[in-house]
Amino acid sequence: MEGDEDQVPWAMEGSSRSVVAARGRHAHDHAGHSGSCGHSHGHDHDQSHDHDEDHDHEHERDLSDHHHHHLASPLTSAAEFSALTSTLSSFYLYRRTAHLNLTHRRRTAFFALPRRYKGILGGGPDAAVDYLGVLRNVDEAIDRNSEVAERIFGTGLQAFGLAESVQLSSHGREEKSEGGKGDKKNGKGWWETSASSEDMEKVKSTLKQFYRDWAAEGIDERRRCYGPVLEELCSRFPLYGKKLLGKDGEVKRRGKRRDKVRVLVPGAGLGRLAFDIVVAGFECQGNEFSYHQLVGSNWVLNCTTKANEFTLHPWIHTFSHHLTRENHLRSVQIPDVHPGTLLLSPASSTSLPSNPYADEVHDPPPERQPNGESAHGDGNNEGFSPASTRFSMIAGDFLQCYPLSPSPATPVSPHPNHYNTFDACTTVFFIDTAPNVVAYVEAIYNLLAPGGVWINLGPLLWHWEGRDPPGDADGEAGGIGEEGGGVELSAEEVVRVVEAVGFRVVKRGGEGGGAAVGGEGFLAGMGIREVKTGYIQDERSLLNYEYRAMFWVAVKPGGEDGEEDAGIGGG
């Protein structure tokens, strides 16, 4: 963490992390993986969405003006410490294990070949393939990936207050260790011995997710998955509130200015959607459960210094389905934009907010508002609040960070911190992480203020199907499973539950954001749309999978417009 002045405020609000038993067993993964990535829940195609169901994290802290970013210190739970150190250790050990598994074993296999085969593959004058040269190139790619992994390890140590127990070289590798826990028999520190095989796989999927979220080449997936969400938010919440025409013909404004609109993003992952929502002018809080995603998002948001600073090779972890070796080894630069520049620059409070995925601009031109107001104020030349003050993160299980509160279906005691506090909630590839999706629906209903909007986009790859619901650290039911065992519903049934809890699903008609669901059934009648997309897809691979993600919008009744859609109105 280099100079505090460069830190992006990244908040952590604490909750009891009682579901550590779930960590490491179920990394909520929609992305492709080759069968060995511990996130597929029985799906061995190589497109795994690493929505890490291992999300499990305690300690909420307010981050709105936070610069030192201590995520959770001290960690008082032995189980939590074990989960955290396994995560950090997995980033530290990435270089060693990747060289071992990707190149060393293949070299050993190559040299065991009969001489005539080595002649064909050995790269000599008469060879058809330079296989050893390929392995040398993969080694170089591993080293470049390792620079990212080891920086995440180093900044994660600082974030969790563990840096003093580990002395590192400039590349994040060990020079000397004193203190901390490790293998006393061989004198190794915890960072060399703690990583589980599942967490080692999650490092690879986290590195691949940087391709989706923080590389220019991931723009197509972001446009498909984040674009409809940003489009809906920006159209429903104009920059300066709704435009109304008074009886005297005077243009008036009603409702919140966009920088006062609070948006929640559960399953925030590496933070890109939440970041884009803030850049578009909103106040946004992300929520994430996975330590891998948390330390990765902390690094990219707080610890990078410029755009395109690091080189990443996202496709090197499998040798299957590559059309050419160039495709296999190709690299991307991350991050495609520098978060600190956009969030901490004074321009973030004076420039007109924008939707990076918009095909058309809903916001008025910067010179003047339609009612003659200054473009950067609401009559008093007051600019939007700085983006850095509108961005926070809560680390932990969704239902523990935002406990259930009253709803028409299941009245329980209200939670004072979050009940009726958000104007919008966006869930992208998230609701299928629930053992019991009804609990998620209820929680979102109770988090939203009257008139609040829930925007959902994603498939239904139920991540606990065929598995026991998660338990707490003592093996008892709790946390994300506290509302009962696993329930897997169809898309139609999910929408019916959304309505039963109290939402009104808004018909999408022929609007943008995907194609209408075909047929004359319930979903088609509701105007539910589908968005065809991959998840961390290598578009040049010989094998790809496509989701038909459901896209729908639901409104919590009430608010100043009664049953009308929250925030709807021209800009």
Buried (B, 14 or more C-beta within 10 A) or exposed (E): BEEEEBBBBBBBBBBBBBBBBBBBBBBBBBBBBBEBBBBBBEBEBBBBBBBBBBBBBBBBBEBBEBBEBBBBEEBEBEBBBBBBBBBBBBBBBBBEBBBEBBBEEBBEEBEEBEEEEBBEBBBEEEBEEBBBEBBBBBBEBBBBBBBBBBBBBBBBBBBBBBBEBBEBEEEBBBEEBEEBBBEEEEEBBBBBBBBBEBBBBBBBBBBBBBBBBBBBBBBBBBBBBBBBBBBBBBBBBBBBBBBBEEEEEEEEBEBBBBBBBBBBBBBBBBBBBBBBBBBBBBBBBBBBBBBBBBBBBBBBBBBBEEBBBBBBBBBBBBBEBBEEBEBBBBBBBBBBBBBBBBBBBEEBBBBBBBBBBBEEEBBBEEEEBEBEBBBBBBEEEEBBBBBBBBBBBBBBBBBBBBBBBBBEEBEEEBBEEBBBBBBBBBBBBBBBBBBBBBBBBBBBBBBBBBBBBBBBBBBBBBBBBEBBBBBBBEEEBBBBBBBEEBBBBEBBBBBBBBBEBBBBBBEBEEBEBBEBBEEEEBBEEBBBBBBEBBBBBBEBBEBBBEBBBBBBBBBBBBBEBEEEBBBBBEB
